[in-house]
């Protein structure tokens, strides 16, 4: 909370300096930010007042290409009912009784990852293992080096 207030105070001082006649370039240099950032602060201050200078999330407000909830719900329900089915099998079953467009296999996969119903894979197809010891025959990139390992890796506790 204190850090946020200090940031808001600094931004407010920068805005006031510009409003008092200081050059945007000089103010930006003094505060260690880009000129466009100072212009953004000025616009937000003019529109919203002091509250407009608070930190904002960089997360988008929406994701227009994400599958609508009405389409995603049956995908999740099928996976929960049939844990062995992957995206291709779920897509096949959805296409059987489809009255509208069926999402693609990769879209179904992303929905399953989002709901943590499957493990995310990297581009090479290996699981994204980040902190498992090398006792079970895993190389640093998270792939199996040998099927001779007698135990499967477990999640660290």
Secondary structure, DSSP 8 states (H G I E B T S, - for coil): -HHHHHHHHHHHHHHHHHHTT--HHHHHHHHTS-HHHHHHHHHHHHHHGGGGGS----S-S--TTS--HHHHHHHHHHHHH-TT--HHHHHHHHHHT-SS----HHHHHHHHHHTTSS--B-TTS-B---S--GGGSB-TTS-BS-TT-SS------
